[in-house]
């Protein structure tokens, strides 16, 4: 927990949606980042980009060579060593179209799914990875639950 961390979050919405409220997301992002950030960090910058499926497909093709849409992508810039106190964490890109579809399929709200994707993306920016092995996947799920508790239980 790093309560003295100064957080700057850049919000970019290319979808013109109205269901996801930027001010609330920025406030909750700050809670999540303060929770996850090591004590040496004094300031951290995060970019959040909302796109539609077509935009996500373009980004995924250009940046990862995968010609398909997906729910969330993370592009990290953060480096734990050396312990530089002011850093840009990176960018989380979320497809609002896929977020809506998955929320309906799973049976929970758009906001529940949005924060699940946002937390998942932020954890990837900090180096968590669910695809390396089962132990790492369990740790990432645990951290996702802890971060989501910050948003929904407090």
Steps between C-alpha positions, in 0.01 A plus 500: 500500500637838397252766625738789423521407130400778263296352215434659163253313282429593140150409386437462127159384383469447125154341537297791636326261738323645804472203738856504630560814704858629460527679837400188691738283298786743565428500875487119509812470283685710755391262780615199299834657407570610858427144612725334243788748482825440686604758758788642294258649246409863559302562179344272243324568172239272340317530170157342448362478148145388418438380146241301307568153359621638167748726676618215721546274198716767334714550812535125554607451138747790501655439842477121539454366148161345591223590257211469747334697775550428870366637827809666650858571401783633713809677380745528792773756547557444873836374624554388859879511473657749526264654755420817309248694715299658215379268224249452225326170575366452148169479318193283546272473195146368552246413233166631625317280246662182630462618858122535448474158332697327775299670774178370344643150447632478856189659647645794683499876448699694246689668785589165659646381171669832427685500834590133459664587168663816634650320800616214277671749269663693786634179652661413166665844503657412835632173357238252617437223248236227504639318197843396633388227741220405739673654803528838325138470383382441861702797623354724231143386581567572869630847419202566270263411785685726744494793257133450417425499875650850516250617240185316607528439876622835629 
